Each structure stands twice: as structure tokens, then as C-alpha cells.
Amino acid sequence: MSPTLNDIARATKTSVSTVSRVLADGPISQRISTQTRARVREAARQLGYKPNLLARSLRTRKSHTIALLVSDISNPFFGRLASLIEQSLRGHGYSLILCNSGEDPELEKEYLTLLPQKGIDGLILVPILRTKKALRELVPEELPVVIVDRPIPGIRACVWSDQDQLSQLVADALAVAGVKRIVLVCGPRHVVTHRRRAEYMEKRFEVIATEEGPAQPETGRLAALRWLGENPDAFVCTNNFLGQGVVESIGELPRPPIVALVDELSMIEGFSTPIVTAIQDVPMFAETSVKLLLPQLMPGGGKVDEAMLTSRLVVNKAFQNRVNQRQTA
């Protein structure tokens, strides 16, 4: 038989109510002496006590569970983001449910309908839907929500990268390398991040061709196969998966075009293709997401605000050599 609160109370010579308050670890537990709290927790550990989480959630109306719904868990950006958010939430006493919409609006709708019924305390969302109205038709107004990466007008609790700063980093580096004619490889334009990055590049360079499709390596591979013969100065990709597909398809050429992208590409120093990328601050994304959520979980809620992050530029040796050759020519 599993040990009960009564068993712990007998072992520590305290009352059941004292044991309950200590193990609940709420504000009331702080009124109990440090020595008593330590004694109760040690007795619970030795006896192998396991709290009845379902009973606790019914009593407190809190499950201490947060849902994270991302748009593509196969992308390392979102995989790392999920890992860091989970670690941070665990430190605050919350567990995480991870869901993946796979950039499928219908699947996103299904999750957003189902998750509130699961008794989650809050939601961190990388959205496909684009309006506050569409979100609130699926998610109750009272459920704390933080939007990540893709702002939704009217939702204040939001963290995203400054898309103009990110795009300018890449465009300025390309300009220094002498890039004028580009092939634009773009993810779906209904996704704000892909749209904003594409629009910025269209203003800065002559776009000789555009390849738009799912933000996956296959779209990048198709772009390289179709447009490499046009001899562009660069393939400019609106995310890392697209860039990966282009790089894999270019192969070994005497003077390959530059490939520009957003977010990390594994082992870029191993490629002879010149690569430039803007790296978003994933740890800060995770930290800020949790920081914006926690006040909303408190009784009465709390003040939350949006946060816009900056990115940094990374180039490989092949890209730097291309720049150096141009400057010494």
C-alpha cells in the first residue's frame, strides 16, 4: 500500500495539515519552520510518498502543466527552444506538454481546441493562425498565452526577433561580398517571418528568380536544381532548412554562389560553399517566453509586455575568403 499523509505525520510527530502544507509547497508552507519542513520532506522521501496529482489538480484547479505548440519540431531551432523552455519551467515547478502542428493549420486548430480541455495552466504558441480573433475562437480568454516567433496583433505577451535587424545583417554581409543578383528561396509567405525576410531582400537586391514552398530542404534542393544555371551571386533562403537543401544540391563547384540563410546550419565550416547566416538568440527566446508566462499564472494575473530580440551574424571561412578576395582584387 502506498504511504499516506497520515503515515508521514506519524513518522514526524506532526499533524496531517502540517504535512499537507509542506508538501504542497505553497506560500502557507513558508510559515512552517525550516526544520519541520526538512523533516517532513525527508520522511516523505524515505517512505516513498507519491502525491496524487489528479486529486491535487481537482482541489487547486491547477495542473502545473504548460503546453508548448510549435510549428515544426524537426527544425533544430524549435527543438532547442522546446528543450530550454522545458528546463526553465521545471525549475519553476511546471511540467511541459510538447505538441507539433507540422505547419498544418487543421492540426493546429485540433490542438488548440484539445489542450484547454486537458487542464493546462498556460500555453506557449508558435502560431500558424494570424489574428487574435482566430486564436480566441479556439483558446479561452482566461487561459494564459505567450506567442513566440510570429507576432499576432493584439496579443501583448509575445517574443520575436527583429526581422529588419536580422535581414539587414545578412544583406549587408552579402553587399560587402559583392552580391547583386540573387535567387530568393522562400518559405510560405503567409508566415510572417518568411514574408518579412523575403520582402527585405527584394528591396536590397535584384531577384532573378523566386522559389517558394514548404520551409523544408526539398524546396531548397529544387531551387538549386532549377536556378543554378542562371549563375546567381547568391541563393538567399528565409530559414535554415531551405539553406540546407540548397547547399546539399550545389555540391563542389569551382566558384559556387553564396548561400545566405537564417538560423544555424550544422558544421558550416565543413562546406566549400560560402555561407552566411543570421543566428537568432534561442536561449533568450526560451527565457523570455517563460518570463512572460509566469506572471499570468499568478492569482489576478500580472503585467506582461512584448519583447523583440536581436540576432547575430555568422559566416564560414569560405565566405570570409570570398570577401577578402574581393577586397584585394
KOLMIRO-641429 format. One record per residue: x, y, z of N, C-alpha, C in turn. Coordinates in steps of 0.1 Angstrom, whole numbers, padded with zeros to 4 digits, always signed. Example, Ala and Ser with C-alpha at 12.3 -4.5 7.8 and 13.67 -1.06 7.14 Angstrom:
<atoms>
+0132-0057+0078+0123-0045+0078+0132-0033+0078/+0128-0022+0071+0137-0011+0071+0129+0000+0079/
</atoms>
This chain:
<atoms>
+0008-0012+0000+0000+0000+0000+0009+0012+0000/+0005+0022-0008+0013+0035-0009+0012+0043+0004/+0023+0049+0009+0022+0057+0021+0013+0069+0019/+0007+0073+0030-0003+0084+0030+0003+0096+0038/-0005+0107+0038-0001+0118+0046-0001+0114+0061/-0011+0106+0065-0011+0101+0079+0002+0094+0083/+0007+0086+0074+0020+0079+0077+0031+0089+0079/+0032+0099+0071+0042+0109+0073+0040+0117+0085/+0028+0120+0089+0025+0127+0101+0029+0119+0113/+0026+0106+0113+0030+0098+0124+0046+0097+0126/+0052+0096+0114+0067+0094+0114+0074+0107+0119/+0068+0118+0116+0074+0131+0120+0068+0137+0132/+0058+0131+0138+0051+0136+0150+0046+0150+0148/+0039+0152+0136+0033+0164+0132+0019+0161+0128/+0011+0172+0125-0003+0170+0121-0004+0167+0106/-0015+0161+0102-0017+0159+0087-0017+0172+0080/-0024+0182+0086-0024+0195+0079-0011+0201+0077/-0002+0199+0087+0012+0204+0085+0019+0197+0074/+0018+0184+0073+0024+0176+0063+0019+0181+0049/+0005+0182+0048-0001+0186+0036+0004+0200+0031/+0006+0209+0040+0010+0223+0036+0025+0222+0032/+0033+0214+0039+0047+0214+0035+0049+0208+0021/+0042+0197+0018+0043+0190+0005+0037+0198-0006/+0027+0206-0003+0021+0215-0013+0030+0226-0017/+0039+0229-0008+0050+0239-0011+0045+0252-0016/+0033+0257-0011+0028+0270-0014+0032+0280-0004/+0027+0292-0005+0031+0303+0004+0028+0300+0018/+0018+0292+0021+0015+0289+0035+0026+0280+0041/+0032+0272+0033+0043+0263+0038+0054+0271+0044/+0056+0284+0040+0067+0292+0045+0065+0296+0059/+0053+0295+0064+0050+0298+0078+0055+0287+0088/+0058+0275+0082+0063+0264+0090+0078+0264+0091/+0083+0261+0102+0098+0262+0104+0106+0254+0094/+0118+0259+0091+0126+0252+0082+0129+0238+0086/+0132+0236+0099+0135+0223+0104+0123+0213+0102/+0111+0218+0105+0099+0209+0103+0097+0206+0088/+0099+0215+0080+0097+0213+0065+0107+0202+0061/+0120+0204+0065+0130+0194+0061+0127+0180+0066/+0122+0180+0079+0119+0167+0085+0107+0160+0077/+0097+0167+0073+0086+0162+0066+0090+0157+0052/+0098+0165+0045+0102+0161+0032+0111+0149+0032/+0120+0148+0042+0129+0136+0043+0120+0123+0046/+0111+0125+0055+0102+0113+0058+0094+0109+0046/+0089+0119+0038+0082+0115+0026+0091+0108+0016/+0103+0113+0015+0113+0106+0006+0116+0092+0010/+0118+0090+0023+0122+0077+0028+0110+0067+0027/+0098+0072+0029+0086+0063+0028+0082+0061+0014/+0088+0068+0005+0084+0067-0009+0070+0073-0013/+0067+0084-0006+0054+0090-0008+0053+0096-0022/+0042+0094-0029+0040+0100-0042+0026+0107-0042/+0026+0120-0044+0014+0128-0043+0004+0124-0054/-0009+0125-0051-0019+0122-0061-0022+0135-0068/-0015+0136-0080-0016+0148-0088-0030+0151-0093/-0037+0141-0096-0051+0143-0101-0059+0150-0090/-0058+0144-0078-0066+0150-0067-0062+0164-0064/-0049+0166-0064-0044+0180-0062-0049+0190-0072/-0049+0186-0085-0053+0195-0095-0068+0198-0094/-0076+0188-0090-0090+0190-0088-0093+0199-0076/-0084+0198-0066-0086+0207-0054-0081+0221-0057/-0070+0223-0064-0064+0236-0066-0068+0242-0079/-0074+0234-0088-0077+0238-0102-0065+0242-0109/-0053+0236-0105-0041+0239-0112-0034+0225-0115/-0030+0223-0127-0023+0211-0131-0008+0212-0131/-0003+0224-0129+0012+0227-0130+0017+0221-0143/+0010+0223-0154+0014+0218-0167+0012+0229-0177/+0022+0231-0185+0022+0241-0196+0023+0233-0209/+0016+0238-0219+0017+0232-0233+0025+0241-0242/+0034+0235-0249+0041+0243-0260+0038+0237-0273/+0032+0245-0282+0028+0241-0295+0037+0248-0305/+0046+0240-0312+0055+0246-0322+0050+0242-0336/+0056+0249-0346+0052+0247-0359+0059+0236-0367/+0071+0233-0362+0079+0222-0369+0090+0218-0359/+0088+0207-0352+0097+0202-0342+0110+0196-0349/+0109+0193-0362+0121+0188-0368+0132+0198-0371/+0128+0211-0370+0137+0222-0372+0145+0224-0359/+0158+0223-0359+0167+0225-0347+0163+0237-0339/+0159+0248-0345+0155+0260-0338+0144+0257-0328/+0134+0250-0332+0123+0247-0323+0126+0236-0314/+0134+0226-0318+0138+0215-0309+0146+0221-0297/+0155+0230-0300+0163+0235-0289+0155+0244-0280/+0146+0252-0287+0137+0261-0279+0129+0253-0269/+0123+0241-0274+0115+0233-0265+0123+0228-0254/+0135+0223-0256+0143+0218-0245+0146+0229-0235/+0149+0241-0239+0153+0251-0230+0140+0256-0222/+0129+0257-0228+0117+0260-0221+0113+0250-0211/+0115+0237-0215+0112+0226-0205+0120+0228-0193/+0133+0230-0195+0143+0231-0183+0139+0243-0174/+0135+0254-0180+0132+0266-0173+0119+0264-0165/+0109+0258-0172+0096+0256-0165+0097+0246-0153/+0106+0236-0155+0108+0226-0145+0114+0232-0132/+0122+0242-0134+0128+0250-0123+0117+0258-0115/+0106+0260-0122+0095+0268-0115+0084+0259-0111/+0086+0245-0112+0076+0236-0107+0066+0232-0117/+0068+0234-0130+0058+0231-0140+0064+0220-0149/+0055+0211-0154+0059+0202-0164+0054+0207-0178/+0060+0201-0189+0057+0206-0202+0050+0195-0211/+0040+0198-0218+0034+0190-0229+0039+0196-0242/+0046+0189-0250+0051+0194-0263+0042+0189-0274/+0038+0198-0283+0029+0194-0294+0035+0201-0307/+0033+0194-0318+0038+0199-0331+0027+0200-0341/+0025+0212-0347+0015+0213-0357+0020+0209-0371/+0033+0209-0373+0038+0205-0386+0034+0215-0397/+0032+0228-0393+0028+0238-0402+0014+0234-0409/+0006+0227-0402-0007+0222-0407-0018+0230-0399/-0025+0240-0406-0035+0248-0399-0046+0239-0392/-0050+0228-0398-0060+0220-0393-0056+0213-0380/-0043+0208-0380-0038+0201-0369-0036+0212-0357/-0031+0224-0361-0030+0234-0351-0044+0237-0344/-0054+0238-0352-0068+0240-0347-0072+0229-0338/-0069+0217-0342-0072+0205-0333-0065+0206-0320/-0052+0209-0320-0045+0210-0307-0050+0222-0299/-0053+0233-0305-0058+0245-0297-0072+0242-0291/-0079+0234-0297-0092+0230-0292-0091+0220-0280/-0082+0211-0282-0080+0200-0272-0072+0204-0260/-0062+0211-0261-0053+0214-0250-0060+0221-0238/-0068+0231-0240-0075+0236-0228-0084+0226-0221/-0089+0216-0228-0097+0206-0222-0088+0196-0213/-0075+0196-0215-0066+0188-0208-0062+0194-0194/-0067+0206-0192-0065+0212-0179-0051+0219-0178/-0045+0223-0189-0032+0230-0188-0034+0244-0182/-0023+0248-0175-0024+0261-0168-0020+0273-0178/-0013+0270-0189-0009+0280-0198-0004+0274-0211/-0002+0283-0221+0001+0279-0235+0012+0288-0240/+0023+0282-0245+0033+0289-0253+0031+0284-0268/+0029+0294-0277+0025+0290-0290+0033+0297-0301/+0038+0288-0310+0044+0293-0323+0033+0292-0333/+0026+0303-0337+0013+0301-0344+0014+0300-0359/+0004+0294-0364+0001+0295-0379-0010+0305-0381/-0020+0305-0373-0031+0314-0374-0025+0328-0372/-0032+0339-0377-0026+0352-0378-0033+0363-0370/-0045+0360-0365-0053+0371-0358-0057+0367-0344/-0059+0377-0336-0063+0375-0322-0077+0368-0322/-0086+0372-0331-0099+0367-0332-0099+0352-0335/-0090+0348-0344-0089+0333-0347-0084+0325-0335/-0075+0331-0328-0069+0325-0316-0080+0323-0305/-0087+0334-0302-0097+0334-0291-0110+0326-0295/-0112+0323-0307-0123+0314-0311-0119+0299-0307/-0106+0296-0304-0102+0283-0301-0097+0282-0286/-0091+0293-0281-0085+0292-0268-0092+0302-0259/-0097+0297-0247-0104+0306-0238-0096+0319-0234/-0103+0330-0233-0097+0342-0230-0089+0342-0217/-0094+0334-0207-0087+0333-0194-0075+0325-0194/-0072+0317-0204-0060+0309-0204-0048+0317-0208/-0038+0317-0199-0025+0325-0202-0019+0320-0214/-0015+0329-0223-0009+0325-0236+0003+0334-0238/+0014+0328-0244+0026+0336-0249+0028+0332-0263/+0029+0342-0272+0032+0339-0286+0047+0340-0289/+0052+0331-0296+0066+0331-0299+0069+0331-0314/+0079+0339-0318+0084+0340-0331+0076+0347-0342/+0062+0345-0341+0054+0351-0351+0043+0359-0344/+0045+0372-0343+0036+0381-0336+0021+0380-0341/+0012+0381-0332-0002+0382-0335-0007+0396-0330/-0011+0405-0339-0016+0418-0334-0026+0417-0323/-0024+0425-0313-0034+0425-0302-0030+0416-0290/-0020+0407-0292-0015+0398-0281-0002+0404-0276/-0003+0409-0264+0009+0416-0259+0020+0407-0254/+0016+0395-0249+0027+0386-0244+0033+0379-0256/+0043+0385-0261+0049+0380-0274+0064+0382-0274/+0071+0372-0279+0086+0374-0281+0089+0370-0295/+0097+0378-0302+0101+0375-0315+0114+0383-0319/+0120+0379-0330+0132+0386-0334+0129+0398-0343/+0137+0408-0342+0136+0420-0350+0139+0415-0365/+0129+0414-0373+0132+0408-0386+0139+0418-0395/+0138+0431-0393+0146+0440-0401+0160+0440-0398/+0163+0439-0384+0177+0438-0380+0184+0426-0385/+0176+0415-0384+0181+0402-0388+0184+0402-0403/+0175+0407-0411+0176+0407-0425+0188+0417-0430/+0189+0428-0422+0199+0437-0426+0213+0432-0423/+0215+0424-0413+0228+0417-0410+0232+0409-0422/+0223+0401-0427+0226+0392-0439+0228+0401-0451/+0219+0410-0454+0220+0418-0466+0233+0426-0467/+0237+0432-0456+0249+0440-0455+0261+0431-0458/+0261+0419-0452+0273+0410-0454+0273+0406-0469/+0262+0403-0475+0261+0400-0489+0266+0412-0498/+0262+0423-0494+0267+0435-0502+0282+0437-0502/+0288+0434-0490+0303+0435-0489+0309+0425-0497/+0303+0413-0499+0308+0403-0508+0306+0405-0523/+0299+0416-0526+0297+0420-0540+0284+0414-0546/+0275+0409-0538+0263+0402-0543+0253+0413-0549/+0248+0410-0561+0238+0419-0567+0226+0411-0572/+0228+0400-0578+0217+0392-0583+0215+0379-0574/+0203+0377-0570+0200+0366-0561+0188+0358-0566/+0189+0345-0562+0177+0337-0562+0171+0336-0548/+0159+0340-0547+0152+0341-0534+0145+0327-0531/+0148+0321-0521+0142+0308-0517+0134+0310-0504/+0121+0310-0506+0112+0315-0495+0102+0304-0490/+0101+0304-0477+0090+0296-0471+0077+0302-0474/+0066+0296-0469+0052+0302-0472+0051+0316-0467/+0046+0325-0476+0046+0339-0473+0034+0342-0463/+0025+0333-0460+0015+0336-0450+0021+0336-0436/+0033+0330-0435+0041+0330-0422+0049+0343-0422/+0046+0351-0412+0051+0365-0412+0067+0365-0412/+0074+0356-0406+0088+0356-0406+0094+0354-0420/+0088+0345-0428+0093+0343-0441+0089+0355-0450/+0078+0360-0448+0073+0371-0457+0082+0384-0454/+0085+0387-0442+0092+0399-0438+0107+0398-0444/+0113+0386-0442+0127+0384-0447+0127+0385-0462/+0117+0379-0469+0117+0380-0483+0115+0394-0488/+0106+0401-0482+0104+0415-0487+0116+0424-0485/+0123+0422-0474+0136+0430-0472+0146+0427-0483/+0148+0414-0486+0158+0411-0496+0154+0416-0510/+0141+0416-0513+0136+0421-0526+0139+0436-0528/+0139+0443-0517+0143+0457-0517+0158+0460-0519/+0166+0450-0515+0180+0453-0515+0187+0447-0527/+0182+0437-0533+0189+0430-0544+0180+0428-0556/+0186+0425-0568+0179+0421-0580+0176+0407-0578/+0163+0404-0578+0158+0390-0576+0156+0384-0590/+0165+0375-0594+0163+0369-0608+0154+0357-0608/+0151+0352-0597+0141+0341-0596+0137+0339-0582/+0125+0334-0580+0120+0331-0566+0114+0316-0566/+0118+0309-0556+0113+0296-0553+0106+0296-0540/+0093+0294-0540+0085+0295-0528+0078+0281-0525/+0079+0276-0513+0073+0264-0510+0074+0261-0495/+0071+0248-0491+0073+0244-0477+0087+0248-0472/+0089+0252-0460+0102+0256-0454+0110+0243-0450/+0113+0235-0460+0119+0222-0459+0131+0221-0469/+0141+0213-0466+0152+0211-0475+0148+0208-0490/+0137+0201-0492+0133+0198-0506+0131+0211-0514/+0125+0221-0508+0123+0233-0515+0136+0240-0519/+0146+0239-0510+0159+0244-0513+0166+0236-0524/+0164+0223-0524+0171+0215-0534+0165+0218-0548/+0151+0220-0548+0145+0223-0561+0150+0236-0566/+0152+0246-0557+0156+0259-0562+0170+0258-0568/+0179+0250-0562+0193+0249-0567+0192+0242-0581/+0184+0232-0582+0184+0225-0595+0178+0233-0606/+0168+0242-0603+0162+0250-0613+0170+0262-0617/+0177+0268-0607+0182+0282-0610+0197+0283-0609/+0204+0272-0606+0219+0273-0605+0225+0277-0619/+0218+0273-0630+0223+0276-0643+0222+0291-0646/+0214+0298-0639+0213+0313-0641+0225+0321-0635/+0234+0314-0628+0246+0320-0623+0243+0331-0613/+0234+0329-0603+0232+0340-0594+0244+0342-0585/+0245+0354-0579+0256+0357-0570+0254+0349-0557/+0241+0348-0553+0237+0341-0541+0223+0335-0541/+0222+0325-0533+0208+0320-0530+0205+0325-0516/+0194+0332-0515+0191+0338-0502+0178+0331-0497/+0180+0324-0485+0169+0315-0480+0163+0320-0467/+0150+0319-0466+0144+0325-0454+0144+0317-0442/+0150+0304-0442+0153+0297-0430+0164+0287-0432/+0168+0280-0422+0180+0271-0423+0177+0258-0431/+0165+0253-0430+0161+0241-0438+0162+0244-0453/+0157+0255-0457+0158+0259-0471+0173+0260-0476/+0181+0266-0467+0195+0268-0470+0202+0254-0470/+0198+0245-0461+0204+0232-0461+0202+0225-0475/+0190+0226-0480+0187+0220-0493+0195+0225-0504/+0197+0238-0504+0205+0245-0515+0219+0240-0514/+0225+0241-0502+0239+0237-0500+0242+0223-0504/+0233+0214-0500+0234+0199-0504+0234+0197-0519/+0226+0206-0526+0224+0204-0541+0235+0210-0549/+0241+0221-0543+0252+0228-0551+0264+0219-0553/+0268+0211-0542+0279+0202-0543+0292+0210-0544/+0302+0204-0551+0315+0210-0552+0316+0217-0566/+0317+0230-0566+0319+0238-0578+0331+0247-0576/+0338+0250-0588+0350+0259-0587+0347+0272-0580/+0336+0278-0583+0332+0291-0576+0317+0291-0573/+0313+0284-0563+0299+0283-0560+0293+0296-0556/+0280+0298-0558+0273+0310-0553+0273+0310-0538/+0271+0322-0532+0270+0323-0518+0256+0317-0514/+0255+0311-0502+0242+0307-0497+0240+0315-0484/+0229+0323-0483+0225+0330-0471+0213+0324-0465/+0212+0324-0452+0200+0318-0445+0198+0324-0431/+0188+0319-0425+0185+0323-0411+0185+0311-0402/+0192+0312-0390+0194+0301-0380+0205+0292-0384/+0208+0283-0375+0220+0275-0375+0219+0264-0386/+0231+0262-0392+0233+0251-0401+0245+0243-0396/+0243+0230-0394+0254+0222-0388+0267+0222-0396/+0278+0224-0389+0291+0222-0394+0293+0231-0407/+0290+0243-0406+0291+0251-0419+0306+0253-0423/+0315+0251-0414+0330+0252-0418+0334+0240-0426/+0326+0230-0426+0329+0218-0435+0325+0220-0449/+0318+0231-0453+0314+0233-0466+0323+0242-0474/+0326+0239-0487+0334+0248-0495+0325+0259-0500/+0312+0258-0500+0302+0268-0504+0303+0280-0494/+0304+0292-0498+0304+0303-0489+0290+0305-0482/+0290+0305-0469+0277+0306-0462+0277+0317-0452/+0266+0324-0452+0264+0335-0442+0250+0333-0436/+0249+0334-0422+0236+0332-0416+0234+0341-0404/+0222+0345-0402+0218+0353-0390+0213+0343-0380/+0219+0343-0368+0215+0334-0357+0206+0341-0347/+0194+0335-0345+0185+0341-0335+0189+0335-0321/+0186+0343-0311+0190+0340-0297+0180+0330-0291/+0182+0317-0293+0173+0307-0288+0172+0307-0273/+0183+0308-0265+0182+0308-0251+0174+0320-0246/+0175+0332-0252+0168+0343-0248+0153+0342-0252/+0150+0335-0263+0136+0332-0267+0130+0324-0256/+0137+0313-0251+0131+0305-0241+0129+0312-0228/+0140+0319-0224+0139+0326-0211+0128+0337-0211/+0127+0344-0222+0117+0354-0222+0103+0348-0223/+0101+0337-0230+0088+0331-0231+0083+0327-0217/+0091+0321-0209+0087+0317-0196+0085+0330-0187/+0094+0340-0189+0093+0352-0181+0079+0359-0184/+0074+0358-0196+0062+0365-0200+0050+0356-0195/+0052+0343-0193+0041+0334-0189+0039+0334-0174/+0049+0334-0166+0048+0332-0152+0039+0342-0145/+0040+0355-0148+0031+0365-0141+0016+0362-0144/+0013+0357-0156-0001+0354-0160-0006+0342-0152/+0003+0334-0146-0001+0322-0138-0004+0325-0124/-0001+0337-0120-0003+0341-0106-0017+0346-0104/-0023+0344-0092-0036+0349-0089-0038+0364-0093/-0048+0367-0101-0050+0381-0105-0042+0384-0117/-0034+0375-0122-0025+0378-0134-0015+0388-0131/-0008+0393-0141+0003+0402-0139+0005+0410-0152/+0013+0421-0151+0016+0429-0163+0026+0421-0172/+0022+0420-0185+0031+0414-0194+0033+0423-0206/+0044+0422-0213+0047+0431-0224+0054+0423-0235/+0054+0428-0247+0061+0421-0258+0076+0423-0257/+0084+0415-0263+0098+0416-0263+0104+0412-0277/+0112+0422-0282+0118+0420-0295+0133+0418-0294/+0138+0407-0299+0152+0403-0297+0160+0406-0310/+0174+0407-0308+0183+0409-0319+0190+0396-0322/+0196+0396-0334+0203+0384-0339+0218+0387-0341/+0226+0377-0344+0240+0379-0347+0244+0372-0360/+0254+0377-0366+0259+0372-0379+0270+0361-0377/+0269+0351-0385+0279+0340-0385+0282+0337-0400/+0295+0337-0403+0300+0333-0416+0310+0322-0415/+0311+0314-0426+0321+0304-0426+0334+0309-0433/+0344+0301-0432+0357+0305-0438+0356+0308-0453/+0349+0300-0460+0347+0301-0474+0341+0315-0478/+0331+0319-0470+0325+0332-0472+0336+0343-0469/+0343+0342-0458+0353+0353-0455+0363+0353-0466/+0367+0342-0471+0377+0342-0482+0372+0349-0494/+0359+0347-0497+0353+0354-0509+0353+0369-0507/+0350+0374-0495+0351+0388-0491+0365+0393-0493/+0375+0386-0487+0389+0390-0488+0394+0391-0502/+0390+0381-0511+0394+0382-0525+0389+0394-0532/+0376+0398-0529+0370+0410-0535+0377+0422-0530/+0381+0423-0518+0387+0435-0512+0401+0437-0517/+0408+0426-0521+0422+0427-0525+0423+0427-0541/+0412+0425-0547+0412+0425-0562+0415+0439-0568/
</atoms>
